[in-house]
Amino acid sequence: MNKLLYFLIVIISWSCTQNSPTEKFQHKRNNIMNIHDKIEEIQMEDILISNISRIHLIKDYLVIGDYKAPDKLINIFDKKTFKYITSSTYQGLGPGEIANMGYIGVDEDKNKLFVSDHGKQKIFYYDLDSILKNPDYEPKEKINMNGSLFPDKYQYINDTLSISLIIEPTGSSGYNQSVAKWNMSTGEIIPMKYEHPNITQKRINIAANSEINNYVECYSFYDLMTICDLDGNLKFNIYGPNWKTEKSKKQYYGKVIYCKNNILALYSGENNFVVTKDKGIKSNHPTQIIIFDKNGDYIQTLETGYQIIDFCYDKDNNRIIMVFNDNIQFGYLDLNGII
């Protein structure tokens, strides 16, 4: 009788979870479009950029941060034509140099770039117009970073509000991740309210959209996406076809962005690393972009056929710009007719 009662409780709990308005289970995502041939390669002229680079957009410019740069760390291009404009900032410990470059944030309203320096434990800001006039322009210090609790990546909204992915080191090599409101002026960090109860090790990517009052978390080792409002109240948990409560050795989600109020997320479902023909090990990056609406309902999967390191949405030209770890390094996809 006790066993029967136990199973009834389990079944009822499972049924309630499945029917909860906040819990969405997507058992199939089979609306797949192969867009490999639609991707246009971007030629970066004679500028050498390493395979460890990240891209950002600000006004009319594409900014590429090169984390293994043989020369300058920050490269600026015309975002429409991809014509090279200038480069700025050497790696180093001297004035105007960046010792260990981290995330690059963007304030479009004031035309500023924020660059985290994990070597100097500071965030510097650059006036973009000043860089364009003088590539040797030295940035100004914005705020000191706390070594025990600091923003890794963030969506800048204004000086007193960024939705941030916070890192808290644990021991000699471990760390915890969480989402918080971060005040760039004061350094105050206010953790968001919601944490999924079944996640044992949180490794996520985040994006925020202040126009619809949402942020989204996409999990690396779980087939899970969580959508909350900007106060951290849960809106939806989106469970993919491979959802399990146990941490996986596979990578599910990569970077996530908002695009026309839709959510675009890199997705793999494969192992993080693969063995090459010569028995070496190489990173295995996502090749798919999954499109969801703002509530996490599945729309379509775009199969690029390229391993994607990073991507961003160019709203002025309605296209996605991508960084690849493949036989081409940079490319873009025109979204007309897709979104």
LOSE-109725 format. One record per residue (C-alpha): residue in one letter; x negated, y, z; residue number from 1. Coordinates in Angstrom, 2 decimals. Example, Ala and Ser with C-alpha at 12.3 -4.5 7.8 and 13.67 -1.06 7.14 Angstrom:
REM residues 2
  code        u        v        w  pos
     A   -12.30    -4.50     7.80    1
     S   -13.67    -1.06     7.14    2
This chain:
REM residues 339
  code        u        v        w  pos
     M     0.00     0.00     0.00    1
     N    -2.84     2.36     0.86    2
     K    -4.52     1.64    -2.49    3
     L    -1.27     2.25    -4.34    4
     L    -0.77     5.53    -2.53    5
     Y    -4.34     6.56    -3.36    6
     F    -3.90     5.88    -7.07    7
     L    -0.59     7.75    -7.10    8
     I    -2.29    10.78    -5.56    9
     V    -5.10    10.60    -8.15   10
     I    -2.61    10.35   -11.03   11
     I    -0.51    13.23    -9.72   12
     S    -3.61    15.41    -9.20   13
     W    -4.87    14.62   -12.71   14
     S    -1.45    15.40   -14.19   15
     C    -1.27    18.72   -12.34   16
     T    -4.75    19.66   -13.61   17
     Q    -3.86    18.76   -17.19   18
     N    -0.69    20.88   -17.03   19
     S    -2.20    23.86   -15.20   20
     P    -1.94    27.13   -17.20   21
     T    -5.61    27.88   -16.48   22
     E    -6.96    24.46   -17.53   23
     K    -7.17    23.80   -21.27   24
     F    -8.37    20.45   -22.61   25
     Q    -9.47    20.38   -26.25   26
     H    -9.85    16.73   -27.19   27
     K   -10.50    17.46   -30.88   28
     R   -12.26    20.29   -32.65   29
     N   -12.19    19.03   -36.22   30
     N   -11.51    22.15   -38.30   31
     I   -15.08    22.26   -39.61   32
     M   -16.33    24.50   -42.42   33
     N   -19.79    23.95   -43.89   34
     I   -21.18    27.44   -44.53   35
     H   -24.82    26.48   -45.20   36
     D   -24.73    27.81   -48.77   37
     K   -23.08    31.05   -47.67   38
     I   -26.00    32.09   -45.46   39
     E   -28.26    34.69   -47.07   40
     E   -31.94    34.70   -46.12   41
     I   -33.39    37.95   -44.79   42
     Q   -36.89    38.76   -45.98   43
     M   -38.86    40.76   -43.40   44
     E   -41.36    42.21   -45.89   45
     D   -44.93    41.97   -44.54   46
     I   -44.02    42.12   -40.85   47
     L   -45.09    38.97   -39.02   48
     I   -42.62    37.95   -36.31   49
     S   -43.14    34.83   -34.22   50
     N   -40.63    32.02   -33.81   51
     I   -39.88    33.25   -30.28   52
     S   -37.81    36.33   -31.04   53
     R   -34.42    37.76   -30.08   54
     I   -32.19    40.23   -31.94   55
     H   -30.08    43.18   -30.84   56
     L   -28.05    45.84   -32.62   57
     I   -27.86    49.52   -31.73   58
     K   -26.14    52.07   -33.97   59
     D   -27.65    51.67   -37.46   60
     Y   -30.58    49.53   -36.37   61
     L   -31.54    45.91   -35.91   62
     V   -34.00    45.50   -33.05   63
     I   -36.13    42.34   -32.91   64
     G   -37.99    41.59   -29.70   65
     D   -41.00    39.38   -30.43   66
     Y   -42.12    37.48   -27.33   67
     K   -45.33    36.13   -28.90   68
     A   -46.19    39.19   -30.92   69
     P   -49.79    39.46   -32.19   70
     D   -49.24    43.21   -32.30   71
     K   -46.27    45.25   -31.03   72
     L   -43.34    43.68   -29.17   73
     I   -40.37    45.67   -30.48   74
     N   -39.60    45.86   -34.21   75
     I   -36.91    48.08   -35.70   76
     F   -35.14    47.58   -39.04   77
     D   -32.24    49.19   -40.89   78
     K   -29.36    46.85   -40.01   79
     K   -27.63    47.29   -43.39   80
     T   -30.56    46.79   -45.74   81
     F   -32.98    45.02   -43.30   82
     K   -35.70    47.42   -44.42   83
     Y   -38.53    47.68   -41.90   84
     I   -38.77    51.04   -40.11   85
     T   -41.28    50.87   -37.25   86
     S   -42.67    48.91   -34.29   87
     S   -43.34    49.91   -30.71   88
     T   -44.94    48.79   -27.44   89
     Y   -48.01    46.64   -26.90   90
     Q   -48.23    43.84   -24.38   91
     G   -50.37    44.73   -21.38   92
     L   -50.58    46.22   -17.93   93
     G   -51.36    49.79   -18.96   94
     P   -49.07    52.83   -19.15   95
     G   -46.39    52.38   -21.80   96
     E   -47.17    48.66   -22.13   97
     I   -44.98    45.69   -21.21   98
     A   -46.71    42.91   -19.26   99
     N   -44.07    40.17   -19.59  100
     M   -41.08    41.16   -21.70  101
     G   -37.68    39.87   -20.68  102
     Y   -34.20    40.85   -21.80  103
     I   -33.53    43.86   -24.03  104
     G   -30.30    45.70   -23.15  105
     V   -28.49    48.28   -25.25  106
     D   -26.69    51.53   -24.41  107
     E   -25.13    52.51   -27.74  108
     D   -23.46    55.67   -26.42  109
     K   -26.78    57.21   -25.32  110
     N   -28.91    55.46   -27.97  111
     K   -31.16    53.75   -25.42  112
     L   -32.89    50.41   -25.09  113
     F   -33.54    48.83   -21.70  114
     V   -36.49    46.43   -21.51  115
     S   -37.09    44.16   -18.53  116
     D   -40.73    43.66   -17.58  117
     H   -41.06    40.61   -15.32  118
     G   -44.78    41.28   -14.93  119
     K   -44.38    44.78   -13.51  120
     Q   -40.99    43.88   -11.95  121
     K   -39.36    46.93   -13.51  122
     I   -36.80    47.78   -16.15  123
     F   -37.90    50.53   -18.54  124
     Y   -35.74    52.55   -20.90  125
     Y   -36.55    53.84   -24.35  126
     D   -34.90    56.66   -26.21  127
     L   -34.43    55.18   -29.68  128
     D   -34.73    58.53   -31.48  129
     S   -38.05    59.11   -29.72  130
     I   -39.38    55.73   -30.90  131
     L   -38.36    56.53   -34.47  132
     K   -40.27    59.83   -34.30  133
     N   -43.27    58.43   -32.41  134
     P   -43.86    54.64   -32.21  135
     D   -46.40    55.28   -29.41  136
     Y   -43.73    56.93   -27.27  137
     E   -43.99    55.69   -23.67  138
     P   -40.81    54.44   -21.99  139
     K   -39.56    55.70   -18.65  140
     E   -38.89    53.61   -15.58  141
     K   -35.20    52.91   -14.98  142
     I   -35.17    50.69   -11.88  143
     N   -37.31    48.29    -9.88  144
     M   -36.33    44.62   -10.01  145
     N   -35.94    42.56    -6.86  146
     G   -38.08    39.44    -7.22  147
     S   -35.71    37.34    -5.13  148
     L   -32.48    38.28    -6.96  149
     F   -32.53    39.95   -10.36  150
     P   -30.61    40.29   -13.65  151
     D   -31.78    37.99   -16.41  152
     K   -29.35    38.95   -19.20  153
     Y   -26.51    41.43   -19.07  154
     Q   -23.77    43.16   -21.02  155
     Y   -24.28    46.88   -20.42  156
     I   -21.02    48.82   -20.02  157
     N   -22.30    51.93   -18.23  158
     D   -24.99    52.88   -15.70  159
     T   -22.89    51.65   -12.79  160
     L   -21.47    48.49   -14.40  161
     S   -23.10    45.65   -16.28  162
     I   -21.80    42.09   -16.35  163
     S   -24.98    40.22   -15.57  164
     L   -26.42    36.75   -15.40  165
     I   -28.26    36.77   -12.08  166
     I   -31.31    34.64   -11.27  167
     E   -32.12    33.60    -7.72  168
     P   -35.44    31.70    -7.45  169
     T   -35.41    28.63    -5.20  170
     G   -38.74    27.20    -4.15  171
     S   -41.77    27.19    -6.42  172
     S   -40.06    26.47    -9.74  173
     G   -36.28    26.13    -9.31  174
     Y   -33.59    28.78    -9.57  175
     N   -29.84    29.34    -9.35  176
     Q   -27.72    31.23   -11.87  177
     S   -24.57    33.22   -11.19  178
     V   -22.47    35.97   -12.76  179
     A   -22.17    39.33   -11.04  180
     K   -21.39    42.99   -11.44  181
     W   -24.67    44.85   -11.47  182
     N   -25.14    48.56   -10.86  183
     M   -28.18    49.64   -12.84  184
     S   -28.41    52.95   -10.98  185
     T   -28.50    51.53    -7.44  186
     G   -29.46    47.89    -8.01  187
     E   -26.33    46.67    -6.19  188
     I   -25.25    43.14    -7.16  189
     I   -21.68    41.99    -6.47  190
     P   -21.11    38.27    -7.22  191
     M   -18.03    37.36    -9.23  192
     K   -15.28    35.55    -7.36  193
     Y   -14.86    32.40    -9.43  194
     E   -17.16    29.39    -9.48  195
     H   -16.11    26.11   -11.09  196
     P   -15.91    23.47    -8.32  197
     N   -17.41    20.59   -10.33  198
     I   -20.67    22.19   -11.48  199
     T   -23.79    21.06    -9.61  200
     Q   -26.45    22.95   -11.58  201
     K   -25.30    26.10   -13.32  202
     R   -27.07    26.93   -16.58  203
     I   -25.00    29.29   -18.68  204
     N   -24.86    32.00   -21.31  205
     I   -22.47    34.93   -20.88  206
     A   -20.77    37.68   -22.88  207
     A   -18.41    40.44   -21.81  208
     N   -15.81    42.57   -23.58  209
     S   -14.68    45.63   -21.65  210
     E   -11.94    46.42   -24.21  211
     I   -10.01    43.27   -23.29  212
     N   -11.32    43.11   -19.71  213
     N   -12.86    39.63   -20.14  214
     Y   -16.13    37.86   -19.72  215
     V   -16.97    34.33   -20.76  216
     E   -19.41    31.74   -19.39  217
     C   -20.60    28.89   -21.64  218
     Y   -22.36    26.00   -19.92  219
     S   -25.52    24.36   -21.22  220
     F   -25.17    20.89   -19.65  221
     Y   -21.38    20.63   -19.47  222
     D   -18.82    20.79   -22.27  223
     L   -17.15    23.72   -20.53  224
     M   -16.34    27.36   -21.17  225
     T   -14.84    29.63   -18.51  226
     I   -13.04    32.92   -19.14  227
     C   -12.48    35.45   -16.35  228
     D   -11.44    39.08   -16.09  229
     L   -14.08    41.66   -15.19  230
     D   -13.21    41.33   -11.50  231
     G   -14.10    37.63   -11.60  232
     N   -10.56    36.25   -11.53  233
     L   -10.18    33.00   -13.46  234
     K    -8.15    33.13   -16.64  235
     F    -9.02    29.84   -18.32  236
     N   -11.31    26.83   -18.11  237
     I   -11.80    25.36   -21.58  238
     Y   -12.85    21.68   -21.54  239
     G   -14.35    20.29   -24.74  240
     P   -14.11    16.73   -26.10  241
     N   -17.21    15.63   -24.13  242
     W   -16.26    17.14   -20.79  243
     K   -17.46    15.17   -17.75  244
     T   -17.97    16.23   -14.17  245
     E   -21.51    14.80   -14.23  246
     K   -24.35    16.94   -15.56  247
     S   -25.42    15.78   -19.03  248
     K   -28.92    15.49   -20.50  249
     K   -27.47    16.94   -23.68  250
     Q   -27.12    20.62   -24.50  251
     Y   -23.61    21.79   -25.24  252
     Y   -23.36    25.57   -25.47  253
     G   -26.00    28.10   -26.44  254
     K   -25.56    31.84   -26.78  255
     V   -22.04    33.28   -26.84  256
     I   -20.81    36.62   -28.23  257
     Y   -17.55    38.48   -28.82  258
     C   -16.51    39.21   -32.39  259
     K   -13.25    41.09   -33.15  260
     N   -12.01    39.94   -29.72  261
     N   -12.71    36.34   -30.75  262
     I   -15.35    34.30   -28.94  263
     L   -18.19    32.84   -31.01  264
     A   -20.39    30.26   -29.30  265
     L   -23.39    28.25   -30.44  266
     Y   -22.69    24.56   -29.88  267
     S   -24.82    21.43   -30.09  268
     G   -23.72    18.36   -28.13  269
     E   -27.15    16.84   -28.82  270
     N   -30.34    16.33   -26.82  271
     N   -32.40    19.43   -26.01  272
     F   -35.55    17.89   -27.45  273
     V   -36.22    15.40   -30.23  274
     V   -39.21    13.23   -31.16  275
     T   -40.81    14.18   -34.48  276
     K   -42.22    11.79   -37.08  277
     D   -45.73    12.25   -35.69  278
     K   -44.35    11.42   -32.20  279
     G   -44.48    14.99   -30.99  280
     I   -41.67    16.78   -29.17  281
     K   -39.77    19.77   -30.52  282
     S   -36.80    21.82   -29.40  283
     N   -33.43    20.91   -30.85  284
     H   -31.27    24.01   -31.29  285
     P   -27.54    24.24   -32.08  286
     T   -26.46    24.30   -35.72  287
     Q   -22.76    24.99   -35.14  288
     I   -20.84    28.16   -34.27  289
     I   -17.44    27.52   -32.70  290
     I   -14.78    30.22   -33.05  291
     F   -12.21    30.63   -30.26  292
     D    -9.60    33.31   -29.72  293
     K    -9.89    35.58   -26.68  294
     N    -8.01    33.03   -24.55  295
     G   -10.32    30.17   -25.52  296
     D    -7.97    28.46   -27.97  297
     Y    -9.95    26.68   -30.67  298
     I    -9.84    28.11   -34.20  299
     Q   -12.70    26.71   -36.28  300
     T   -16.22    25.28   -36.32  301
     L   -18.84    26.71   -38.67  302
     E   -21.60    24.25   -39.58  303
     T   -24.67    26.21   -40.66  304
     G   -27.07    23.33   -41.25  305
     Y   -29.78    25.50   -39.65  306
     Q   -31.09    25.38   -36.09  307
     I   -30.01    28.68   -34.54  308
     I   -32.13    30.37   -31.86  309
     D   -30.14    33.61   -31.55  310
     F   -27.33    35.52   -33.24  311
     C   -25.37    38.78   -33.00  312
     Y   -22.33    40.38   -34.61  313
     D   -22.68    43.41   -36.89  314
     K   -19.20    44.92   -36.71  315
     D   -19.94    47.69   -39.23  316
     N   -20.76    45.16   -41.96  317
     N   -18.60    42.30   -40.59  318
     R   -21.38    39.75   -40.55  319
     I   -23.38    37.59   -38.19  320
     I   -27.15    38.02   -38.16  321
     M   -29.10    34.95   -37.04  322
     V   -32.58    33.84   -36.00  323
     F   -33.46    30.26   -37.01  324
     N   -36.02    27.68   -36.08  325
     D   -35.88    26.19   -39.55  326
     N   -37.15    26.60   -43.09  327
     I   -35.86    30.16   -43.05  328
     Q   -36.42    32.46   -40.05  329
     F   -33.69    35.10   -40.42  330
     G   -30.37    35.10   -42.21  331
     Y   -26.88    36.54   -42.21  332
     L   -23.36    35.31   -42.85  333
     D   -20.66    37.55   -44.36  334
     L   -17.51    36.94   -42.31  335
     N   -15.03    38.30   -44.86  336
     G   -12.59    35.51   -45.57  337
     I   -13.70    33.62   -42.42  338
     I   -12.66    35.95   -39.59  339
